[in-house]
Amino acid sequence: MKRVLVLRDAKPGHFHQAEGLALAIARLTPVEVARLEVRPARFASSDMRKLVMRRFGRDARFWLRWMYGIDLDALARPDVIVASGWPTIAAGLLLSRHFRVPFIFAGPLDGYEPGPLTLSLVASPRQAGDPGAAYAPIPSTIDRDAYGAPRLLRRPEDLKGAALALLIGGSAYRREFPADEWEALLAFVPALAARYGVRWRIANSRRTPDAVSDRLKALALAGALEFLDYRDAGAGSVRDLFGADAVVVTEDSMSMLAEGLAAGRPVIALKSRVVHKHYANEVIAGMAGPHLAILPMATVTPDLFAATLTRLVPPPENARDVIARAIAPMLGLTFPETAS
């Protein structure tokens, strides 16, 4: 039995990744999970946290209380600490130092020095050889075993009646979707359905412009598609959409792209033309291949989409098992080959 301490920051995408790490460890050994909400003090900026860890961070008890308000006496000793999101890195390193247990982080430790008990799971091949890093998919709470096998889409004719999930985000850090790209998407969705007979199941998010959501809602009321509107209480669970035959995601969310692959579905990312240099670009480019393709939202056509989707295949292996293999050596465990 491993006692896993999950550090959760304020962003759902981050704490879902952290929970996904705990689930991956559960593929290796029984686990008992505890959770700790991690919120840096307002004065403990990202640069300050890095400075503290570089020069002054030996007294874990003091700095955890000063930067995070964490009382070590209130915590039971874990066997491993897992986290995602930059606000959690310093906390994870300090807790690892105090308890002398491994700290596993989903993402690169930019600006922090990894210690012998630190493992950074990176999804960019470019960072796979960095000290303390291991290459693995982005973790998630999506379990492909919860869904049936997707319908195989080998030819354009196979698209008739196929269920496609579309997960829509919006402008985010270093990514913007101009108005004309939203117009293109709103024209593309019914055009693909008319051309190939697909069934759309669509969900929006807090980043989706209200005008876009309103028009999708109107299409749903007209019977053109199914729409889960996060603004409506009881609209349904987005998790259900991962049971579609393929998943389409606006490229602002690495987590949603990873979740589509974790569900065992072929995935198409719709990118904006307004994208600034960022780690996410490397990760998404690294995902592209036989299971995921990237198309421009502004100019994608039904025929281009169909040709792209029908060359993709579902991922053959459970992403959680791949992550578990990457984690196992740090925990002194062996991946059971019967787990898959």
Secondary structure as UniProt FT lines:
FT   STRAND          2..8
FT   HELIX           12..25
FT   TURN            26..28
FT   STRAND          31..37
FT   TURN            42..43
FT   HELIX           46..51
FT   HELIX           52..56
FT   TURN            57..58
FT   HELIX           60..68
FT   HELIX           72..74
FT   STRAND          80..84
FT   HELIX           86..88
FT   HELIX           89..99
FT   STRAND          103..106
FT   TURN            110..111
FT   TURN            116..117
FT   STRAND          118..122
FT   HELIX           125..127
FT   TURN            128..129
FT   TURN            131..132
FT   STRAND          133..135
FT   HELIX           144..146
FT   HELIX           156..159
FT   TURN            160..161
FT   STRAND          163..167
FT   TURN            173..174
FT   STRAND          175..176
FT   HELIX           179..196
FT   STRAND          199..203
FT   TURN            206..207
FT   HELIX           210..221
FT   TURN            222..223
FT   STRAND          226..228
FT   TURN            230..231
FT   TURN            233..234
FT   HELIX           238..243
FT   STRAND          246..250
FT   TURN            251..252
FT   HELIX           254..262
FT   TURN            263..264
FT   STRAND          267..271
FT   STRAND          274..275
FT   HELIX           279..287
FT   STRAND          292..296
FT   TURN            297..299
FT   HELIX           302..309
FT   TURN            310..311
FT   HELIX           319..331
FT   HELIX           337..339
//
